[in-house]
């Protein structure tokens, strides 16, 4: 069993097959069973619904509109939590990986040919003007990670095995318990990733979640199976510093938790109400990531981060969000952080001025865990 054999010609075939669709039935967590078939690599989720805007137009929260989903979880009966993030963080992950491992565009970018210059609303649309119209959002939830050191994808799930079950759970983000769901977070931006409107009257009717599996046919010969010895996970956490009034934000990795591959992190301030601007980061250690005896790994100003982002992913993430990539564009394990060996793994952001009274923030980590560590 190994990735070299699995990647050999005529051993398997990559498939993209609809799993199911799920209508929002309440503003609480809703489970979706993943079909027990094939070797699953990714889940794609398309949120669609008709938005009605009355009285005044909407504006989008600076982290919106991806907060329409409050939380995504992916669980299996053999691994309690494979994925646990907000919809906002899921959008950050998608945009980062589309840059690092894709073509450099983002989930709300429609790149079209000259002859098809109209926006492709079937991939992204957000109704803002008064009236009714479609809203379409796309989330990519990768279960596996390509690692060239290990000759292909690791973290693929064998759902052909009847003893393994997988469930996607999503939680809509609305104060309304039934359709039509209110999607306005208030009259001012709060960082919830929804919409802002003075009238508080925008709703989405009968929103639907279409789930698609990216998967492989099982090889005829089990000796050609991929390496099932690793699990790839994404987890969202909070900064371990109280954010209100703070200028120095800290996060520390959990020891003995696996291989740290990437970090996504962000800060939303309440004054002004938006993701923190670049004026917060002129200092030489705006981003400061250290291991062990405070040995520096990343020490950057905001300008240096912007340059790195342009070089590595070809675009900038939304205002107030940042990333560190230890896999690199070559997707090797050379620079990943082994939490079993490296101690005192710390991320710090040093801001130019104190945050307001009601900020919020996120730290999202990608982990690879060996099942026989």
C-alpha positions in Angstrom: 0.0 0.0 0.0 1.5 3.4 -1.0 0.9 6.5 -3.0 3.3 5.6 -5.8 1.2 2.5 -6.6 -2.0 4.4 -6.2 -0.9 7.2 -8.6 0.0 4.7 -11.3 -1.9 4.8 -14.6 -5.2 2.8 -14.7 -5.1 2.0 -11.0 -8.0 4.4 -10.1 -10.1 7.3 -11.4 -10.9 10.7 -10.0 -14.6 11.3 -9.6 -16.8 14.3 -8.8 -20.2 13.1 -7.7 -23.1 14.8 -5.9 -23.5 13.6 -2.4 -26.9 15.1 -1.4 -28.6 18.4 -0.8 -29.8 19.8 2.5 -32.3 22.6 3.1 -31.9 24.8 6.1 -34.6 23.7 8.5 -33.6 25.8 11.5 -30.7 27.9 12.8 -29.2 24.9 14.6 -26.7 22.3 13.6 -27.8 20.1 10.7 -26.1 16.7 9.9 -25.5 15.5 6.4 -24.4 11.8 6.0 -21.6 11.4 3.5 -22.3 8.4 1.1 -20.3 5.4 2.1 -18.6 4.8 -1.3 -15.1 5.3 -2.7 -12.1 7.1 -1.4 -13.0 10.7 -0.5 -10.6 13.5 -0.9 -12.6 16.7 -0.7 -16.1 18.0 0.0 -17.5 20.9 -2.0 -20.4 22.8 -0.6 -22.6 25.3 -2.6 -25.0 27.5 -0.7 -27.9 28.9 -2.7 -31.0 30.8 -1.8 -33.1 33.8 -2.8 -32.3 36.9 -0.8 -35.0 39.6 -0.4 -33.7 43.1 0.5 -36.3 45.7 1.5 -36.1 49.4 2.3 -32.4 50.0 1.9 -29.5 48.3 0.3 -27.1 45.9 2.1 -23.4 46.3 2.7 -21.2 43.3 3.3 -19.4 42.8 6.6 -15.6 43.0 5.9 -15.4 39.2 6.7 -18.7 38.5 4.8 -20.7 37.1 3.4 -19.1 33.8 4.3 -20.4 33.9 7.9 -23.8 32.8 6.5 -22.6 29.4 7.8 -21.7 29.8 11.5 -19.8 26.5 11.8 -18.7 23.5 9.7 -17.8 20.2 11.3 -16.7 17.0 9.7 -16.6 14.0 11.9 -16.1 10.3 11.5 -16.7 7.4 13.8 -12.9 6.7 13.8 -11.7 10.3 14.1 -13.9 12.5 16.3 -13.1 15.8 14.5 -11.5 16.2 11.1 -12.7 19.7 10.5 -14.1 22.4 12.9 -14.2 26.0 11.6 -16.5 28.9 11.0 -17.7 29.6 7.5 -15.4 32.6 7.5 -12.4 30.5 8.3 -13.5 27.9 5.7 -13.5 30.8 3.1 -10.0 31.8 4.2 -8.8 28.2 3.8 -10.3 28.0 0.3 -8.7 31.2 -0.8 -5.3 30.3 0.6 -5.3 26.9 -1.0 -6.6 28.2 -4.3 -3.5 30.4 -4.3 -0.9 27.9 -3.0 -2.2 24.9 -4.9 -4.5 26.3 -7.5 -4.6 29.2 -10.0 -4.4 32.1 -7.6 -8.0 33.3 -7.7 -10.5 33.5 -4.8 -13.9 32.1 -4.2 -15.6 35.4 -5.0 -13.6 36.0 -8.1 -15.2 35.3 -11.5 -12.4 35.0 -14.1 -14.1 34.8 -17.5 -13.1 35.0 -21.2 -13.7 38.2 -23.1 -16.7 36.8 -24.9 -18.2 35.8 -21.6 -17.5 39.0 -19.6 -20.7 38.9 -17.6 -20.4 37.7 -14.0 -20.9 34.0 -13.5 -23.5 34.1 -10.8 -23.7 30.3 -10.5 -20.4 30.3 -8.6 -20.7 33.6 -6.6 -23.5 36.0 -6.2 -24.6 38.3 -3.3 -27.8 40.3 -3.6 -27.2 43.7 -2.1 -29.6 46.1 -3.8 -33.3 46.4 -2.7 -35.3 43.7 -4.4 -34.9 39.9 -4.7 -32.1 37.9 -6.2 -29.9 34.8 -6.0 -27.1 34.5 -3.5 -24.6 31.8 -4.2 -21.6 30.9 -2.1 -19.0 28.2 -2.6 -16.9 26.4 0.1 -14.1 24.0 -0.5 -13.5 21.6 2.5 -10.3 19.6 1.7 -10.1 16.4 3.7 -6.7 15.4 2.2 -3.5 17.2 1.6 -1.0 16.7 -1.2 2.5 16.1 0.1 5.1 15.5 -2.5 7.5 14.1 0.1 5.0 11.3 0.6 4.3 10.9 -3.2 0.7 12.2 -3.3 -2.3 12.9 -1.2 -2.5 11.9 2.4 -5.7 12.0 4.5 -7.9 10.3 1.9 -10.8 8.6 3.6 -11.8 5.0 2.7 -15.5 5.2 2.8 -15.7 2.0 0.9 -15.0 0.4 4.3 -18.5 -0.2 5.8 -17.1 0.3 9.3 -16.1 3.9 8.5 -18.9 6.6 8.6 -18.5 10.3 7.9 -20.9 13.2 8.7 -20.8 16.8 7.6 -22.5 19.2 10.1 -23.3 22.8 9.3 -24.9 25.5 11.5 -26.6 28.4 9.7 -25.9 31.9 11.1 -29.2 33.6 11.7 -31.3 34.8 14.6 -34.3 33.4 12.8 -35.4 29.8 13.5 -37.2 29.2 10.2 -37.3 30.3 6.6 -37.1 33.1 5.5 -34.0 33.5 7.6 -32.8 37.0 8.6 -29.2 37.5 7.4 -28.5 41.0 8.8 -26.1 41.2 11.7 -27.2 44.7 12.6 -26.9 48.3 11.6 -23.1 48.2 11.9 -20.3 45.8 11.0 -19.7 43.4 13.9 -17.3 40.9 12.2 -20.0 38.2 12.1 -19.5 37.8 8.3 -23.1 38.6 7.4 -24.7 41.8 6.0 -25.2 45.2 7.4 -28.4 47.2 6.9 -30.1 50.0 8.8 -33.6 48.5 8.3 -32.6 45.0 9.5 -35.0 43.5 6.9 -33.0 41.3 4.6 -33.8 37.6 4.5 -32.8 34.4 2.6 -35.6 32.0 1.7 -35.3 28.2 1.5 -31.5 28.2 1.4 -30.1 24.9 0.1 -26.7 23.3 0.7 -25.5 21.1 -2.2 -22.6 18.8 -1.2 -20.3 17.2 -3.8 -17.7 14.6 -3.2 -14.3 14.6 -4.9 -13.3 11.0 -4.7 -11.5 8.1 -6.2 -12.6 4.7 -7.4 -11.0 2.0 -5.1 -8.3 0.1 -6.9 -9.0 -3.5 -7.9 -6.0 -4.7 -6.0 -5.9 -3.5 -2.4 -2.1 -3.4 -2.6 -2.5 -0.3 -4.8 -4.5 1.6 -2.1 -3.2 5.0 -1.1 -1.4 5.6 2.2 -4.2 5.7 4.9 -1.7 6.2 7.7 -2.3 10.0 8.1 -5.2 12.3 9.0 -5.4 15.9 7.7 -7.4 18.3 9.9 -8.4 21.9 10.1 -9.3 23.4 13.5 -10.3 27.0 14.4 -9.3 28.4 17.8 -9.2 31.8 19.4 -6.3 34.0 20.4 -5.1 33.2 23.9 -4.8 36.8 24.7 -7.8 38.9 25.8 -8.2 41.1 22.6 -10.1 44.1 24.0 -7.6 47.0 24.4 -4.6 44.8 23.5 -1.7 45.6 21.3 0.1 42.2 21.6 -1.8 39.1 20.6 -0.6 35.6 21.4 -1.3 32.0 20.4 0.6 28.9 21.4 0.4 25.5 19.7 -0.7 22.5 21.6 2.2 20.1 22.3 2.2 16.6 20.8 -0.7 17.4 18.5 0.9 16.4 15.2 2.6 18.2 12.3 1.7 21.9 12.0 1.4 22.7 8.3 -0.3 26.1 8.0 -1.7 28.8 10.2 -4.4 31.3 9.2 -5.2 34.0 11.6 -7.1 37.3 11.7 -8.2 40.2 13.9 -11.4 42.2 13.5 -11.5 45.5 15.4 -14.5 47.3 16.7 -13.2 50.8 16.1 -13.2 51.2 13.1 -15.5 48.2 12.6 -13.5 46.1 10.1 -10.6 43.7 9.8 -7.4 45.5 11.1 -5.9 47.8 8.5 -2.3 47.8 7.3 -1.6 50.8 9.4 -1.6 48.4 12.4 1.5 46.6 11.1 4.5 48.9 10.3 6.6 47.4 13.1 9.4 45.0 12.3 7.7 42.2 14.3 4.1 42.7 13.3 4.0 38.9 12.7 6.4 37.1 15.0 6.4 33.2 14.9 9.0 31.5 17.0 9.8 28.0 18.2 11.9 26.5 21.0 14.0 29.1 22.8 12.3 31.9 20.9 14.1 31.0 17.7 12.5 33.1 14.9 10.8 31.4 11.9 8.7 34.3 10.6 9.3 37.9 11.6 7.6 40.3 9.2 6.2 43.8 8.8 2.9 44.2 7.1 4.7 45.2 3.9 6.8 42.1 4.0 3.7 40.0 4.5 2.0 41.6 1.5 5.0 41.0 -0.7 5.1 37.3 0.4 1.4 36.9 -0.2 1.7 38.3 -3.7 4.6 36.0 -4.5 3.1 32.8 -2.9 -0.7 33.0 -3.6 -1.0 35.7 -6.2 -3.6 37.7 -4.2 -4.3 39.2 -0.8 -6.6 37.6 1.8 -9.5 39.7 3.1 -8.6 42.7 5.3 -7.4 41.7 8.7 -6.5 38.0 7.8 -3.0 36.6 7.4 -1.3 33.2 7.0 1.9 31.2 7.5 2.7 28.3 5.2 5.2 25.6 6.4 4.5 23.1 3.5 5.6 25.6 0.9 4.5 25.7 -2.7 6.7 22.6 -3.3 4.4 20.8 -0.8 7.2 19.0 1.1 7.6 18.2 4.8 11.0 19.9 5.0 9.7 22.9 7.0 6.6 21.7 8.8 6.6 22.1 12.6 6.7 18.8 14.5 4.9 19.5 17.8 6.3 16.3 19.3 9.8 17.7 18.9 9.6 21.4 18.7 8.5 23.0 22.0 7.2 26.5 22.8 5.6 27.1 19.4 4.3 30.7 19.5 2.6 33.1 17.2 2.5 36.8 18.2 1.0 39.8 16.4 2.3 43.2 17.6 -0.1 46.0 16.7 0.6 49.7 16.3 -2.3 50.7 18.5 -4.7 49.1 20.9 -7.8 47.3 19.7 -11.2 48.6 20.6 -13.7 47.4 23.2 -15.3 44.5 21.3 -12.9 43.0 18.8 -12.8 39.4 17.8 -10.2 37.1 16.1 -9.4 33.6 14.9 -6.5 31.3 14.6 -6.9 28.3 12.3 -4.3 25.5 12.2 -3.8 22.8 9.6 -2.5 19.6 11.2 -1.3 16.3 9.8 -1.4 13.4 12.3 0.2 10.1 11.8 -2.1 7.3 13.0 0.8 5.4 14.4 2.9 8.3 15.9 
